[in-house]
Each structure stands twice: as C-alpha cells, then as structure tokens.
Amino acid sequence: MPMAALPGSDPRPLAARMRPQTLDAYVGQNHLLGKGGPLRAMVQAGHLHSMILWGPPGSGKTTLAQLLAHAAGQHFQILSAVNSGVREIRAAVTSAEAAQSLGRGTVLFIDEIHRFNKSQQDALLPHVEEGVVTLIGATTENPSFALVNALLSRARVYVLKALTGEALGTVLDHALADSVLGLGNLVIEMSPEVRKGLLTAADGDARRLLNLLDLAVQLASVQAGKTQITADIVAAASGQSWRRFDKGGEAFYDEISAFHKSLRGSDPDAALYWLARMLDGGADPLYLARRLVRMASEDIGLADPRAIEMALAAKDAYAFLGSPEGELALAQATVYLASCPKSNRIYDAWNAVRAAVKAGGSAEVPLHLRNAPTALLKTLDYGKEYQYDHDYPDAIAPEQHYLPPGLRQTHFYNPSDRGLEARIQERLRWINAHRQPVGEKKPHA
C-alpha cells in the first residue's frame, strides 16, 4: 500500500510549522493569558518585564516568549544554556546595547536557564538591572532550587501547566485543518478511540503531539486517497512509553511526594498508582524500595513492626528477581504499608531526643549506671547503688532512674493508641505507675 504523501514544500517538522504567530492563536495557559490573566494584562498595558517561565516540556514556553516579545515590539534573541556561556551572554548584551541606542528594546530568551551555573547567572544581573535586556528564562526545574536568589528577585516566576486534553484537541484540529502549514490538504481518517490514544500518548505536550501526528501520517497507508491512522500506527509512532518524569528533576520529586503522602494517608489505590507511575517513568526500583523502608519507620513505626520487615523483604525480593517480577514485591509492600495503622511517634521521639542531646551538651552519666571494672572506679562510687532489674518483681527496679538528672521528667516517646502501640502505651503507663517519682528514690545500702 502506498504511504501518505508529505504536504507542501516546507521541510520543517509539523511542530515548527504550526507554531502560533499571535497570542490569540496560542493554545493553553488560560490562567496567564485569559481574561484577567497577568500576562494578558501586561501585554494590554504595553509593558514587558523580566520573567521566568517554569513548566513541563511542550507547554509552550519558547513560543510564549517569542509572542510576548513580538507584542511588545522588541527584538528577540535566543540562547540555549546547554551550549552557551558568559561569552555568548556578552555578545547578546552588545547586540542589545546597539538596539537600545536605536530606541528598540531586546528580549533575551534563555532556554533551559537552570543549566547556567552561578557565575553565568550572575553575569546576567547588571544587564537585567539596568534594563539593557528584558530577560525571559525557560526552565523545567523548580526555580527556587535552580536559580540564584539575586536573579529570582529581578524576575517574576510564571508557572505553565501541561496542556489539558481539550487544549491538545484544539492543537490537533488546527494541524489537521490548516492546508498551508498543516495537514489540511490530506484526507486523514482516525477513529475517536485512535484520536484519544494520540492525545493520551502526547501526555500534555503539544510538541510531542504534533511530532507523533507527523510521524503517524508518514507511517500510515493511503487507501482511495484517504490516509488511515490506526491504533497500531499510533503505537508505532509513540514507541516506548513516555511520561513527564525526570529521575533527577521536579516531576520525580513531585511523584515521590505523592507516593509518600498517599501511603501515609492510608490510600493503597493511590499509593499503587504513584508507584506504577514512577516505575513506568524510569525510576530506580531499589530507590523506591529504600523509600518504603524509610516510610515503614517514619509513618508506621511500632503501630505495626511488621511493616519494616515487609519493606525490607520487598527490597531483597526485588534485588533477587529484578524487573518486572520483582516489582510485584514492591507493590505488595506498598499495599501493606498503606493499609497499616499509622504512627509517627518513633519519628517524633527520635527528633526530640536528638534536639535534647544537641541542646544539653555532654550531661554526665549517673554514677549508679557507670561500669566499675576496677577497684579505683569502685572507690569513686562508679556503679554504686545500681539495682539489678531482674531481682525485682516484673523485672523493674521501681526506685531507679536512667536519664541524666536534668532530663528525668522528660518523656521523649509517647506512643499512640493505634495498632500495637496501644498495647505499648498500656505497658509504659503501668511501668511509670510502678516507678518512684523523681526525688522519692530511696537508695539501697
């Protein structure tokens, strides 16, 4: 069967050809460009300020920067932080100064600005401060972590969102209808299910959507003048499963946070979902196993001591089996931990006692608790008056205390009334009731 003919003579990819030329043609980011949106108000006021556009790939950061510069009537210069440095910044500033002398402003757009190191970011500061350039930086990383404070204080941060299914549908329809730059001169057929699959495969990324459509058309067969795009063709164009996930980036930490909070919130369905999302995105399964072990102590603790056993067993099972079989052990541990009674009392106790140790200095060990292996130490009262607990009923010496004197009324560990900790709570209450209060101890001779 013949393959679909490529439309027109423009050699650029479909995503480049369909890049909008006006703000009115821009799709998405209504919270910024819709009625009452801050960028819409800025354009209407005829003013352009330095900004950081923070959003996932394919959310329209570069296009938006170009359109804002065009709307403000300013010259547009673009640098990529991947292959640019201080020398390129200086060259761009020199060009901007020349334009400024002719009465025209310059927008300096820096793609992936988070890849600039501190010295490179610092090189921008005086030129932004003096108004030689209006800086628009694009980043997929959290600016709070990726950019220096001095730069952040001179630029406003705007968050761009992944495109919704409706917005992606609009982008798709424009590409299919445009007979000059798009695919409107082809008769393209796809079922509603195939269309939905195409939008899902794009995963909120308009550029990816158009690239997938472009490739699908090239792979599709032509029957009776019609280009047939099927589910198999979309699958072939999509290749391996792709998600907005970076093993060291913002999406990674967002999904880890969602996983941890779903487990803490006792929602096994949500915890399983986020586990699957991270594994599907390429997260290291052993890293996730280590997180499960941590959560077993931090969020469950003694409410169910089996939780840490389950988490460690899942780690060992994955290390033994690998993927995909070992992932089932991670899922099993995830469900168990999410379903357990929760307690953070061990976590709180450990933080409290560490703070007390740091604040209290090196408090001396009480004499009765010290070891006395020599006659000299015994003459110094080391170990004197120590009461061997097993010599007492219930193995508790009721008149003996174990903390330094200044901390003897402190309770670091306060068990909850959930799970096994409820029984531990009863036990500790009984022990405390049978122990002599501080100051009432009657030393033995």
C-alpha atoms as one frame of an Amber mdcrd trajectory, in Angstrom:
protein
   0.000   0.000   0.000   1.332   3.490  -0.779   2.474   5.700   2.082   0.920
   9.091   2.702   2.473  11.935   0.737   4.005  14.731   2.774   2.131  18.013
   2.384   3.643  21.150   0.922   7.274  22.014   0.324   8.125  23.348   3.786
  10.808  20.954   5.105  10.316  21.894   8.750   8.677  19.437  11.153   4.955
  19.880  11.686   5.500  21.206  15.230   7.701  24.014  13.886   5.307  24.849
  11.049   2.311  25.046  13.390   3.962  27.360  15.911   1.397  30.146  16.538
   2.216  33.606  15.238  -0.043  35.640  17.541  -1.107  35.464  21.164  -4.708
  34.939  20.046  -3.637  31.751  18.256  -1.735  30.479  21.295  -3.415  27.475
  22.916  -3.343  26.813  26.649  -2.194  28.698  29.760  -5.522  30.468  30.190
  -4.610  31.244  33.805  -1.886  33.530  32.414  -3.307  34.719  29.089  -7.057
  34.520  29.608  -9.257  37.385  30.720  -7.735  38.869  33.856  -4.550  36.809
  33.489  -1.302  38.563  34.476   0.430  38.174  31.110  -2.653  39.313  29.207
  -2.842  42.398  31.442   0.861  43.048  30.925   0.511  42.920  27.130  -2.533
  45.191  27.195  -0.607  47.676  29.332   2.204  47.672  26.770   4.815  46.741
  29.338   7.147  43.758  29.419   9.149  42.748  32.496  11.769  40.090  33.117
  10.308  36.699  33.952  10.952  33.008  34.395   8.595  30.617  32.599   8.518
  27.377  34.560   6.710  24.411  33.076   6.984  20.909  31.635   8.286  20.191
  28.120   5.880  21.119  25.344   3.867  23.563  27.446   4.717  26.465  25.122
   7.470  28.362  26.941   9.574  29.270  23.902   6.588  30.205  21.762   5.105
  32.339  24.523   8.382  34.220  24.952   8.540  34.952  21.209   4.945  36.152
  21.125   5.406  38.399  24.155   8.479  39.997  22.581   6.595  40.489  19.308
   3.591  42.005  21.091   5.903  44.458  22.866   7.702  45.333  19.624  11.062
  44.216  20.961  13.958  42.453  19.302  14.125  38.755  20.241  17.410  36.991
  20.944  17.568  33.356  21.969  20.312  31.456  23.774  20.378  27.882  24.959
  22.038  27.397  28.325  23.164  23.969  27.126  25.686  25.372  24.653  26.100
  28.997  25.775  28.207  30.698  28.403  29.437  34.102  29.544  30.932  34.869
  26.104  27.582  34.354  24.383  25.851  36.434  27.057  28.278  39.302  26.429
  27.702  39.088  22.675  23.941  39.192  23.198  24.283  42.203  25.511  26.442
  44.026  22.945  23.743  43.467  20.330  21.076  44.635  22.794  23.043  47.808
  23.556  23.214  48.568  19.832  19.451  48.074  19.511  18.897  50.227  22.601
  20.879  53.070  21.023  18.365  52.960  18.163  15.445  53.103  20.570  14.474
  49.433  20.480  14.389  47.060  23.413  15.608  43.476  23.423  14.147  40.342
  24.932  16.908  37.887  25.781  15.360  34.432  25.947  17.455  31.744  27.621
  16.175  28.224  27.174  16.898  25.766  29.996  18.242  28.600  32.112  18.576
  26.223  35.062  21.646  24.768  33.323  23.574  28.020  33.821  25.916  27.887
  36.808  26.093  30.653  39.398  28.751  32.705  37.606  26.822  32.552  34.343
  23.612  33.609  36.080  25.467  36.396  37.881  26.719  37.674  34.510  23.115
  38.476  33.583  22.340  40.549  36.666  23.726  44.016  35.789  22.197  43.972
  32.313  18.790  42.963  33.647  19.100  45.540  36.440  19.997  48.345  34.006
  17.280  47.398  31.528  19.657  46.603  28.677  17.743  43.358  28.201  14.412
  42.026  29.337  15.188  38.500  30.448  12.810  35.632  29.804  14.167  32.349
  31.087  12.564  28.976  30.441  13.016  26.057  32.796  11.530  22.684  33.600
  13.145  22.770  37.061  11.955  24.464  40.235  13.428  28.000  40.046  13.740
  28.110  43.838  16.420  25.434  43.608  17.839  26.040  40.136  18.322  29.823
  40.065  20.265  32.202  42.296  18.227  34.438  44.587  19.609  37.613  43.040
  18.201  36.612  39.659  14.878  35.489  41.099  14.467  38.845  42.842  14.696
  40.608  39.469  12.260  38.378  37.583   8.729  37.184  38.189   8.050  33.467
  38.005   5.087  32.247  35.962   4.069  28.601  36.108   2.999  26.983  32.840
   0.917  23.830  33.013   0.871  20.746  30.830  -1.840  21.114  28.208  -5.213
  19.614  29.001  -6.844  17.058  26.731  -9.156  19.782  25.435  -6.243  22.088
  24.603  -4.364  19.262  22.887  -7.500  18.513  20.887  -7.541  22.120  19.686
  -3.885  21.878  18.626  -4.632  18.633  16.785  -7.657  20.068  14.995  -5.695
  23.135  13.858  -2.953  20.940  12.400  -5.464  18.740  10.578  -7.364  21.732
   9.172  -4.509  24.026   8.087  -3.861  23.338   4.395  -0.905  25.744   4.151
   1.319  24.807   7.083  -0.515  21.797   8.459  -2.062  18.641   7.023  -5.272
  20.108   5.669  -4.532  19.029   2.086  -4.666  15.379   3.185  -7.804  13.396
   3.896  -6.894  11.871   7.238  -9.141   9.364   8.945  -8.888   8.155  12.534
 -11.492   6.761  14.884 -12.420   8.554  18.134 -10.511   5.842  20.011  -7.375
   6.420  17.924  -7.689  10.175  18.412  -7.963   9.661  22.164  -4.914   7.381
  22.086  -2.936  10.027  20.214  -3.847  12.694  22.768  -3.009  10.355  25.643
   0.374   9.484  24.132   1.192  13.206  23.948   0.860  13.405  27.752   0.182
  17.138  27.881   2.969  18.046  25.430   1.834  19.915  22.306   5.171  19.497
  20.556   5.101  15.759  21.145   1.524  15.587  19.869   2.434  17.247  16.577
   5.576  15.149  16.185   3.525  11.978  16.767   0.924  13.116  14.248   3.642
  13.974  11.737   5.228  10.530  12.069   1.871   8.736  12.089   0.971  10.339
   8.762   4.292   9.222   7.293   3.720   5.659   8.525   0.076   5.474   7.501
  -1.157   3.777   4.363  -3.306   5.536   1.771  -6.467   3.860   0.532  -8.645
   5.520  -2.067  -6.950   8.850  -1.386  -7.506   8.619   2.367  -4.734   8.442
   4.952  -5.734   5.827   7.525  -4.252   6.321  11.004  -4.850   3.258  13.159
  -4.096   2.381  16.773  -1.138   0.276  15.632   0.316   3.233  13.762  -0.056
   5.493  16.808   1.646   2.821  18.923   4.486   2.548  16.406   4.883   6.323
  16.281   4.814   6.602  20.067   7.480   3.970  20.609   8.306   3.155  24.222
   6.002   4.515  26.905   6.871   8.130  27.690   5.943  10.189  30.709   6.760
  13.624  32.080   9.308  12.206  34.504  12.917  13.150  35.133  14.824  10.951
  37.555  16.565  13.994  38.997  14.031  16.709  38.310  10.849  18.329  39.503
   8.444  15.628  38.297  10.470  12.994  40.125  10.207  14.733  43.481   6.542
  15.609  42.933   5.669  11.963  42.315   7.812  10.729  45.210   5.947  13.196
  47.416   2.581  11.986  46.113   3.624   8.367  46.723   4.755   9.052  50.284
   1.676  11.097  51.168  -0.709   8.544  49.656   0.889   5.820  51.739   0.838
   7.983  54.876  -2.802   8.789  54.135  -3.697   5.061  54.058  -4.834   5.038
  50.419  -3.450   1.819  48.861  -5.011   2.577  45.460  -3.313   5.967  45.175
  -0.029   4.608  46.542  -0.056   1.823  43.937  -0.846   4.343  41.190   2.100
   6.592  42.037   4.389   3.580  42.397   3.397   2.443  38.902   3.801   5.974
  37.506   7.346   6.207  38.808   8.342   2.738  37.638   6.813   3.461  34.229
   8.776   6.712  34.069  12.097   5.002  34.726  12.622   5.468  38.472  15.163
   3.169  40.112  13.104   0.409  41.794  15.680  -0.002  44.562  15.398   3.708
  45.335  11.645   3.212  45.737  12.317   0.173  47.932  14.524   2.304  50.176
  11.713   4.845  50.424   9.357   2.091  51.556  11.808   1.095  54.289  12.035
   4.693  55.445   8.251   5.112  55.431   7.844   1.936  57.464   9.765   3.595
  60.309   8.685   7.197  59.807   4.939   6.762  59.334   4.143   3.367  60.885
   6.835   2.541  63.408   5.634   0.420  66.305   1.987   0.669  65.301   2.897
  -2.365  63.158   6.523  -3.568  63.451   5.878  -5.994  60.590   5.841  -3.034
  58.189   9.614  -2.648  58.184  10.003  -6.419  57.785   7.707  -6.295  54.751
   9.589  -3.327  53.261  12.984  -4.987  53.734  11.662  -8.238  52.281  10.390
  -6.344  49.221  13.813  -4.731  48.757  15.522  -8.116  48.956  12.959  -9.714
  46.635  13.472  -7.030  44.005  17.259  -7.294  44.299  16.909 -11.064  43.746
  14.293 -11.040  40.955  14.807  -7.737  39.166  12.174  -6.293  36.815   9.426
  -6.966  36.057   8.850  -9.824  38.530  10.387  -8.011  41.491   8.087  -5.031
  41.016   5.234  -7.156  42.345   7.034  -7.374  45.698   7.239  -3.567  45.792
   3.519  -3.405  45.041   2.798  -5.911  47.811   4.777  -3.896  50.354   3.125
  -0.680  49.167  -0.367  -2.059  49.767   0.609  -3.460  53.163   2.204  -0.223
  54.365  -0.704   1.872  53.087  -3.140  -0.401  54.939  -1.240  -0.437  58.258
  -2.227   1.637  61.292  -0.116   4.783  61.248   2.095   6.356  63.894   4.904
   8.885  63.687   5.719   8.685  67.403   9.095   6.973  66.841   9.960   9.688
  64.300   8.912  12.425  66.746  10.730  10.786  69.658  13.963  10.487  67.685
  13.838  14.130  66.572  13.080  15.268  70.129  15.885  13.296  71.723  18.407
  14.445  69.099  17.419  18.049  69.793  17.807  17.448  73.543  21.265  15.948
  73.062  22.399  18.917  70.952  20.952  21.449  73.393  22.084  19.728  76.589
  25.751  19.230  75.924  27.577  16.267  77.435  25.464  15.511  80.504  27.299
  13.144  82.815  26.264   9.511  83.092  24.715   8.986  86.562  27.158   7.207
  88.880  24.884   4.239  89.510  24.777   3.483  85.751  28.540   3.575  85.236
  30.634   0.467  84.772  33.124  -0.254  87.574  35.655  -2.845  86.344  38.467
  -1.667  88.689  38.835  -1.074  92.424  39.682   2.584  91.803  36.418   3.196
  89.975  34.501   1.497  92.778  36.066   3.843  95.322  34.758   6.693  93.161
  31.224   5.260  93.555  31.001   4.024  89.969  28.106   1.564  89.853  27.186
   2.202  93.487  23.505   1.779  94.316  22.769   0.177  90.941  19.699  -2.057
  91.207  19.668  -5.158  89.010  16.196  -5.093  87.463  15.824  -8.868  87.263
  15.985  -9.033  91.060  12.663  -7.180  91.265   9.066  -8.194  90.501   8.254
  -7.771  86.800  11.994  -7.048  86.235  11.558  -3.374  87.109  13.593  -1.645
  89.816  10.945   0.874  90.886  13.291   3.374  92.536  15.860   3.566  89.748
  16.111   6.182  87.010  18.213   6.109  83.845  18.294   9.594  82.320  20.685
  12.342  83.458  19.216  14.312  86.395  18.108  17.292  84.303  16.060  15.096
  81.969  14.461  12.672  84.385  10.961  14.075  83.983  11.192  14.065  80.174
   9.215  11.623  78.047  10.574  11.552  74.504   8.485   8.612  73.351   4.731
   8.985  73.701   3.046   6.040  71.971  -0.172   6.474  70.051  -3.333   4.478
  70.678  -3.169   2.819  67.238  -2.121  -0.725  66.403   0.483  -2.394  68.589
   1.384   0.980  70.089  -1.885   0.920  72.016  -0.564  -2.104  73.918   2.851
  -0.472  74.296   1.100   2.591  75.694  -0.661   0.467  78.321   2.610  -1.234
  79.226   4.504   2.051  79.658   1.698   3.539  81.735   1.884   0.523  84.049
   5.673   0.819  84.311   5.511   4.540  85.049   2.833   3.968  87.669   5.106
   1.484  89.485   8.231   3.612  89.248   9.007   6.015  92.083   8.638   9.675
  91.029  11.830  11.678  90.672  13.042  12.829  94.067  11.448   9.959  96.013
  14.127   7.373  95.351  15.310   5.534  98.473  18.899   4.393  97.863  19.923
   0.925  98.957  22.984   0.473 101.090
